[in-house]
C-alpha cells in the first residue's frame, strides 16, 4: 500500500488532520469523540486505538483497516501521536459536520 502523504513534509498533526476527517470508515466515530470532548483527549484515545492497537472503539479492524493504519503509521514516520495538536484535528472534524 502506498503512503497516504509524504511524511517528511507533514507534521503528525497534519498527517492525522489530513486523514481522519476524510476516511468515511472512521470519521463518524472520530467526530462523535471530538464533539463529546472539546479538549481532544477522547479523540486522541480513539485515534491511538486505531493506529497503535488496531481496534475501532473496541472492535478489531478488518484487513482494509489494518492496511490503512499501516500506511498512517508509515506517514507518521515513528513520530508520536502525543505531538499531534488534537484541537486542530478536532476543529477539522467538527467543521465538516456543519
N, C-alpha and C positions, 0 to 999 in steps of 0.2 A: 504494500500500500504506500502511496506517495505521501509526503508530508502535507499537512494542512496548510502551513505557512512556512516561510523561511525563518528558522529560529534565530539566526544571527541578527536579523533585522528587527525582531519584535521582542518587547519585554514580556514577561509572564502575564502581566495584566492585559496586554494587547492580544496575546495568544488566546486567553480564556474569553475575553470580550469579543473577539472575532469569531469564536467557535460556538459557544453555548447559546447565544440568542438566535442563532441560525440553524441549529440542529433540532429538527422537529421532534426527534425521539426523546429529547431530554429537556426541551425548552419549557414545557408546561410545568413540570415538577420544579425546575430551577426558578421559574417565575413565581411559583407559589412560595417557595422558600424565601425569595427576595422580598415579596410583599409582606410576609409574616414577620420579618426581622430586618428593620432598617439598618442595623449595624453591619449586616452582611455575614454574620457568623454562621447562621443556618445555611446560607448559600455556600459558604466555604466548606462546611461539613459535607453538604450534598455533593459538590464537585470533587472533593477529596475522595469520597466514597466511590464515585465513578472512576476517577483516574487511578487512584492508588489501591483500591480494594476491589475493583471490578464488580461493584454492585450498584444498583439503582434503587435507592431507598429500601435496601434490604433484599432485593431480588437480584439473582445473578444476571450478569449481562449475557446476551446472545453472542454468537460468533461475530456478527457485524459490529456490535457494540464493543467487543474486545479489540477488534481491528481499529476502530475509531480511537479508543483510549490509547492504544499503542502509538498511533500517529500523533495524538496530542502530547503524549509523554516525549516523543521524539522532538516535537516542536518546542517543548519547554526546555529541551537540551539540559536535563538534570537540574534545572533551576526550580526551587521550591514554590509550592503554592502559597506559602506564608508570605512571599514577596508580592503577591497579587494585591492590588488595591480593589478590594471587594466592593467598595462604594461605586467605583466606575462600572464594574461588571453589573452590579445591581441596577444602576441607572439605565444602562443599555437594555436590560431585560424589562424593566418597568416601563420605559419609554415605548417599547414595542407593543405594550398592551393597550395603549391609548387608542 
